[in-house]
Structure formats: C-alpha cells, structure tokens
Amino acid sequence: MPSEAELSRIAREAVHQPADPRLDRQLARMGVMDAPEPTKARAELPSPMVATEQALERISARLRRVEVLLGLVAVGVAATALIALALLLR
C-alpha cells in the first residue's frame, strides 16, 4: 500500500502529464466525459511530412552504422585472408 506522500507524488505526476487521446476516447465511450474535439486531437499529431522526414533521418543513421560495420567486417576478412595466405606460403 503506497504511503500518503507516494500517492501525492503520483497524483502530481498524473496532473502534469499530457492528455492521452486514446484514454479520452475510451472515457467518452463509457459516458464518463464528453468526446474530445476532433480538431484538438489532429493538431497534436505531427504532419505526415515531418513524420516521414524523421523516419528518413532514423533510417539514414541506421544505414550509416551498417555501412561502417560492413567496412569493419571487410577489413577483418581481408586481414584474416592475408594471415592465412602468409601461413600457407611459409
């Protein structure tokens, strides 16, 4: 059982968190509160262009990491091949 101080802290955190549109829709379906205005819910969502640009940036960063790792693997394979060749020619 949480103490009174913990309950107070949890309540303060809940008040300061932004509203969740999914929860608002569920509460409206239950009849506990009015349905949220559709314009407000849409205003909070990023535009498709912004979302696409952010996704493109994440994919580009991931591709750069893959390219670097692939280069390191290629160097490792080349070094292993040179060592194997040197051992065979001894």
C-alpha positions in Angstrom: 0.0 0.0 0.0 1.6 3.3 -1.1 2.1 5.9 1.6 0.3 9.2 1.5 3.4 11.0 0.2 3.7 8.5 -2.6 0.1 8.9 -3.5 0.5 12.7 -3.5 3.6 12.4 -5.8 1.7 10.0 -8.2 -1.2 12.4 -8.3 1.0 15.4 -9.1 2.7 13.4 -11.9 -0.7 12.4 -13.4 -1.8 16.0 -13.4 1.3 17.2 -15.2 1.2 14.6 -17.9 -0.3 15.5 -21.3 -3.7 14.1 -22.0 -3.8 10.7 -23.9 -6.4 11.0 -26.7 -6.9 7.2 -26.6 -7.9 7.4 -23.0 -10.2 10.4 -23.7 -12.0 8.4 -26.5 -12.4 5.4 -24.1 -13.8 7.6 -21.3 -16.2 9.3 -23.8 -17.4 5.8 -24.9 -18.1 4.9 -21.3 -20.1 8.2 -20.9 -17.7 9.5 -18.2 -16.8 12.6 -20.1 -17.6 14.4 -23.3 -15.9 13.3 -26.5 -12.8 15.3 -27.4 -13.0 17.8 -30.2 -11.5 16.3 -33.3 -9.5 19.4 -34.2 -7.6 19.3 -31.0 -6.6 15.6 -31.4 -5.4 16.3 -35.0 -3.5 19.4 -34.1 -1.3 17.4 -31.7 -0.3 14.8 -34.4 2.8 15.6 -36.5 2.2 16.2 -40.1 3.0 13.2 -42.4 5.9 15.2 -43.9 7.5 15.7 -40.5 7.0 12.0 -39.6 8.4 10.9 -42.9 11.4 13.2 -42.5 12.1 11.9 -39.0 11.7 8.3 -40.3 14.1 9.0 -43.1 16.7 10.5 -40.7 16.5 7.4 -38.5 16.9 5.1 -41.5 19.8 7.1 -42.8 21.6 7.0 -39.4 21.0 3.2 -39.3 22.3 2.8 -42.8 25.5 4.7 -41.9 26.0 2.4 -38.9 25.5 -0.7 -41.2 28.0 0.7 -43.7 30.6 1.3 -41.0 30.1 -2.2 -39.6 30.3 -3.7 -43.1 33.5 -1.9 -43.7 34.9 -3.3 -40.4 33.9 -6.8 -41.4 35.5 -6.4 -44.8 38.8 -5.3 -43.2 38.6 -8.2 -40.8 38.0 -10.7 -43.6 40.9 -9.2 -45.6 43.2 -9.4 -42.6 42.3 -13.0 -42.0 42.8 -13.8 -45.6 46.3 -12.2 -45.6 47.2 -14.1 -42.4 46.0 -17.4 -43.9 48.0 -16.7 -47.1 51.1 -15.8 -45.2 50.8 -19.1 -43.2 50.4 -21.1 -46.3 53.4 -19.5 -48.1 55.7 -20.1 -45.1 
